[in-house]
Amino acid sequence: MNQNIPYKIYLEEQEMPKQWYNVRADMKKKPAPILNPGTLKPVTLEELSGIFCRELAKQELNDTTAYFDIPQEILDFYRMYRPSPLVRAYCLEKKLGTPAHIYYKFEGNNTSGSHKLNSAIAQAYYAKKQGLKGVTTETGAGQWGTALSMACAYLDLDCQVYMVKCSYEQKPFRREVMRTYGAKVTPSPSMDTEVGRKMNAQFPGTTGSLGCAISEAVEAAMSQEGYRYVLGSVLSQVLLHQSVIGLEAKAALDKYNIKADMIIGCAGGGSNLGGLISPFAGQMLRGEAEYKLIAVEPASCPSLTRGVYAYDFCDTGKVCPLAKMYTLGSGFIPSASHAGGLRYHGMSSVVSELYDQGLLTARSVEQTEVFKAAQTFAKVEGILPAPESSHAIKVAMDEAIKCKETGEAKNIVFGLTGTGYFDMMAYQRFNDGEMQDYVPSDEDLTKAISQLPKVNVSVH
């Protein structure tokens, strides 16, 4: 144990990143462009600006600019909770009896309780700057909706959130935080939109999906003057904003001359994972360093490990552009028994392309094992982790145990995306022994994947 390394590595305020990093600029083979579903041609700035704020649409389409200056107003907001600490998990290392050094980048030190605030404030800022009245969005576990409601309250913007119905019912406290910040929260699918009414008629009693909630939020934005839609994951613009996580993590490691051997992140739509690994992946793309990058996803929604790399709709209602990504099909709905978050049917185009190029590996884990890892972590490190984060904890512990078996003292870094204090119903199910693992059958996946849109177009 190196006693010169503190439990928590804090960067000074002046060391906080002043720019976001766009990993696409260093990718020789870029992620495939998003397509207009009507023409099957790459979406134009004008077309995308009808859904997103114009500045965000520019960021979404820009795959050549490596660094974007962070506006001063956003930097001022970041200073409330950034830089976030990189923590050495000494107690977890001792518990596991491993020679590995385990570090976690903790993003829970803000009211929203997660990393989502990094992009929420950016997207709300650009909406305000454009003179909009408000924004609409979806949320699954509720972390994104909570973060966006906080950002909108700060900037005096209206915020309308469509929350996946099973989460709306299972996580009432996160819902109430959103409402406390002034957001309107609607369980999805609802009867307020054409898409919602259609889903309820087609699937009576459905517990909803993130893809469905996206469709409702997009419809709501396009039917109200002065509103735009914002998204908390998947999009390249979101990964751009979340790059502050990886940039700070790398700066903290460099500060103590620590070279990470592997970087591990949970993977749903790709926001946390993409933000954490971006600067490290950039080094790999430039030939400057080598790392083992690991994406960890739930066995119940395994887009990387069991999905296909194809063009698909980003939403269940099929009103959004088409993105090439690892996907289970936009119609895939995870089981209502799935309590661990990361419920999206597809994966970020950036993360998907990195995975396809072999720069990233992926693993799927079952939720009971995830919650066991979360419990171990909570007992020794004193933080109750978000279920999403606990996917990364599980694999970080697995890798540390391998080091115990081989005697290798590897440096393991993982993303602790936030806290789990609003996820107590899921923890209760685990503690009561009522939690069940759900793994979709090949038949289930084949059915959803068979409904992918037929896209026969050269995009590279």
N, C-alpha and C positions, 0 to 999 in steps of 0.2 A: 504494500500500500504506500503510495506516494503522499506523504504527509504535507507536501507543499501544495497539494490540490485541495481547495476548500470544498465543503459540502455543496455550496451553491456558487456558481461562477456568474457574477453579475458584470455586465458591460456598463461602462459609464454612459451618461446620456449622449455625450458627443460621439460615442462609438455606435449608436443606433443607426441602422442603414438610412441613408437619405435618398436612396433610389431603389426601385423594384427591379428584380432581375428576370428577364424573359429568356428561358432556356431554349425556346424555339430558335433563337438567333444563332445558337451554336449547333443546331441539328442540321447535318447535311441533307438528310432525308426528312423533310418537314412533315408534320401531321397533315393528313388530307384535309382539304378545305371543306367547310360546311356548305351544304347545297340547298338551293331553293327547291322545295319538294315538287313544285309545279313544273319548273323548267329543267331540273337536274343540273343546273349550272351553278358555279360558286356564287354564294350570296354577295351582293354588292353592299357598299356602305349605306346607300340610301335605303335599301330593303331592310337591313339590320337595324337601322336607326328608327324604324317604325315600331320596333319591339323594345330595344334598349336605348339608354341615353346615348347621344351621338359620340361623346368622348369614349365611353365604354365600348361602343361598337368599333371605334378606331383601334382600341387596344386589342379587341378580339381578333381583328383581321391582320394585325401587324406581327409578322413572324421573322422580321429582320433586325429590328431595333433591340439591342441587348439590354439597355438600361433606360428606365423611365424615371424622371425626377418625381419624387413624392411631393405633392403640393404642401405648402407650409401649414395650411389649416389642418390637413390630415396628420402631419407630423406633431402639431400641437395636441391633437386628440390622442395620438399614440403615446404621448408622454405620460398619460394617466396610468398606463399599465405596461409600457415598454421602456427599455428592453426587458424581456422576460428571462427568468433564470435558466441556466443549464445546470441540472442537479446531479451530483454523483450519488448513486443509490448504494451507499456503503452498507446500509442495514440489509438491503435485499441481497447484496453480494454475500454477506456473512450468513444469511439464512440459507442460501443455496450452496454455500461452501465452495464457491467458484473462484478461480484465479482471474476470471474476466473482470473488466472494469465496466460498469453499467452506468450510462448517463441518460437522463431524460430531459427533453426540452418542454418545460411546463407552461402551457398556455391558458391556465385556469385563473390567473390573477386579475380578473375583471368581472364586472357584474353579470355579464352574459354567461360566464363560466366556461368559455371555450375560445378557440382560435378564430371562430367565425367573425368576430368583431373587426379583425384586420381588413376584411373585404367589405363588410357591411358599412363601415364609415366611409370607405372610398366610394362605394356605389351611391350612397346617400348624398355624399358631397357633390358628385357630378350631376345628380338629379337636381339638387338645389341650385347649382351653378347654371343649369339649363333653364331654370325658372319653372320647374314642374310643381304641381300641387302635391303629388304623392307617388308612391310606388306600390306595386303588388308583388307578392312572392308566395312560395310554398315553403313548408318546413316538414321534416319527418319527425325526428326525435324532439325537435323544438329548439335546438341550439341556434340554428340560423335565424329562425323567427325571433328569438329572444334578442340576438345581437342586432338584427335589423331594426327592431322596435326601439332599442336603446339609441341607435344611431339616428333614427328618424326623429325621436323625441329631442335629441340634442340639436338637430337642425330645423326643427319645427316643420316636419313633413308628415303628411298623412301616410299611414302604413296599414296595408290590408294583407292578412296572412291566411293562406289556406293550409290547414294542418291535417296531415294524414289521420283519418278518423280513429284508427286504433291507438295512435299516439295521443290524440286529443283526449281520449278516454283514459288511457293509462298514465298520462303525465299531466294531471290537472294543474300542478304548481308551476310548471314551466309556461303553460298556457296563461296562468294568472299573472306571471311576470310580464308577459307581452301586453296584456290588457292594462296592467299598472302603468306601463310606458305609453299607453294610449292607442295601441294597435287594435284593430278589429280582427278577431280570430274566428275562422269558420271551419268546421270539420269537413274534410273532403273524402269522398265526393259529396257535394251539397246539392241542394235544389235551386241554387242561385244562378247557376250557369247552364248553358246548353250542354256542355260536356258533362257536367255533374249529373244532370237529369238523365242523360243517355247512359252513363255508367251505372246509375242506380237502377235503371230499367233493365239493363243487360245483365247486371250482376246483383240481384236483390240481396241486401244484407252485407254487401262487401265492406271490408275493413279499410279499403283504400290502398293507394300506393303513391310513391313520390311522383311517378310519371303522371298520374291522374291529377294530383295537386298542382303540378306544373301547368297542365293544360288549363285548369280553372283559373290560375293566376294570370296566365297570358291572355285568356279571353277577357278577364276582368280589366286588365290594363288597356286592351285595345278597344274596349267599349266605353271608356271614360276619357273625356278630354283632359289633357294635362297630366296623364299618368304614363308611367313606363314600367316594364317588368324587370325585376332583378333576380338573380339566381345565386345561391350560396355555395355551389360546388360545380364540378364538371367543366365549366367554361374556362377558356384559356386566360381570360381577364382575371378570373378569380385566383387561378394559380399564380398569376403575376403578382397580385396583391399579397398572397400568402407566402411569397418568397422571402418576406421579412423573417419568417421562422427559420428557414435554412441559413440565410445570411447571418443572422445572429448566432445560430448554433455553431456555424463554422468559425465565426470571429471569436467566440468564447473558447473553442477548442484550440485555435491558433494562439490565443493569448497565453495558454499554458503548454504550448508545443505538443498537443495531443493529436495523434492521427487516428481517426476513426477507421475501424476495419469493416464495420457494417452499420447501415442506417436502416431502421425499421419503422414503418408507419402503417396505421390502419387505412383501409381502402374501401370507400363507398363510392363516391363520385370522383374523388381524387384531389379535393382541395387541400387537406392537411398533408397527405402523402406528397403531392406534387410540390407544395410549398417547402416542405422539409428537405426533399431530396434535390431540388432544382440546382443549387450551386454546386453540389457534389456531382450530380450528373453532368453539369457543365464542364467541370474539370475532366471527367471521363471522356466527354465528347471532344475536348481539346487535347487529349492525350497527356494531361498533366498529372493524373493520379488514377488509382483504381480503388473501388469500393464494392462491397456487396450490398446492393440495395434490395430490400425485401418489402413487398406489399402484402398485407394480411387482410383477408376478407372473410366474411361469414360463410360457412358452408351452406347456409340457407339462401344466400344470394350471391353465388360465385361467378361473377361476370368474367374475371380474368382466367380463372382456373378451369371453367367449364363452358364459358361463352364462346362466341365466334367473333372474328374481326371483320366487321362489315358495316355498311351504312345502315343507320337505323334512326327512327324518330327519337328525339330526346324526351318525348312525353307520350302518355297513353292516348290522349285525344288526337294526336297526329296533326297538331297545328303549328308545331315548331319546325325549324329547319332540320335537315338530315345531317348527322355527324357520323364519321367513320370511327368506330370504337369497338372495344370488346363489349359484347352485349348478350343479354339473355332474351332479348326481344322486348319491345316497349309495352307489350301486353302482359309481361310477367308480373305477378303479384306475390310477394313473399307470404308465407304462412303467418296468420295472426299470432301464432305462438312464438314468433321470432321477436325477442325483446332487446336485442343487442344493437339496434341501429344499423347504419350502413345498408339501407334498404333500396338503393337505386339500381335499376336494371342494367345500366351501362357504366362505362368508365371514361373519364376524361380522355379526349383525343390525344393530348400530350402524353399522358401516362400510358395510354394504349400503344402509342408509337414507340415509346422508350421500351416498353415490354416486348413489343414485336421485334425490335432490334436487338434484344438480348441484354440490354443494359440493366434490366430489372427482373427479379424473380418474384413469384407469387405463391402464397400458401392460403388455404382455406382452413378455418377452425370452427368447431362446434361450440355453441354458446354456453353449455354447461362448463366446458373447460375454460372458456373465456372468463366466466364469473368466478371460477376457482382461482384463477390467476389474479383477478381483481381483489379477491378476498385476501390472498397472501400478501399482495402489494400493500393493501390498506393496513394490514396488521403491523407491517414492519416499517413502512415509509410514512404512515400518518396521513395519507391523502386517500379519500374515497374516489377512485377514478371513474370517469365516464365509461359506460359499457363499450363505446366505440374505441376509446383509447386502450381498453383492456385487451383487444385483439392484438395490438402491438406488444403489450406487456407479456401476453402468453408466449409469443414467439421469441421475445427477448430472453425470457426465462429459459425456454428450450435451448436457445443458443448458448446461454451461460452454463447450462448443465452439460452441454457437449464439451465446453471448454474444461469443465471439471474432469470429464472423462479423458480428454487428450492432454491436459496440463497446459493448454495454451492460454495466455493472458491477453485475450483480444479486447479491443475497445468497442463496446456495443452502445450505439446511440438509438434511442427511440423517441417518438413523439407522444407526449402526454397531452392530448388535445384539450382536455378540460376535466372538470369535476363531475361526479355522479350524484350530487345531493338532490337533484330533481328526478332521479331515476329509481326511487326507493321501491316503487311497485315491482320493478323488475328484480331488484335485490330481494324483496320479500318473497317472490316466487322461487328464487334460488334458495333462500334460507329455509323455506318451508318444504323444499324437495319437490315442488310442483313444476319446476322448469323442465321442458322437454327439448331435445334436439330435433331439428327438422332439416332433412337433406332432400331436396327435390329429386325426383326420379329422372332417369334419362328420358322417359316418356313425357314428363312434365316440361322438361327443357326443350325437347324436340318440338313439342306442340307450339310453344311460344316462339322459338327460333324460326319455325316454318312460316311464320307470318311476317317475317322481315320484308321490307319493301324491296322490289326488284330493281336494283341499281346496277346498270352495266355501263359504266363510264370510266374513262381513264382520268385519274386526278393527279398523277405525278409526272 
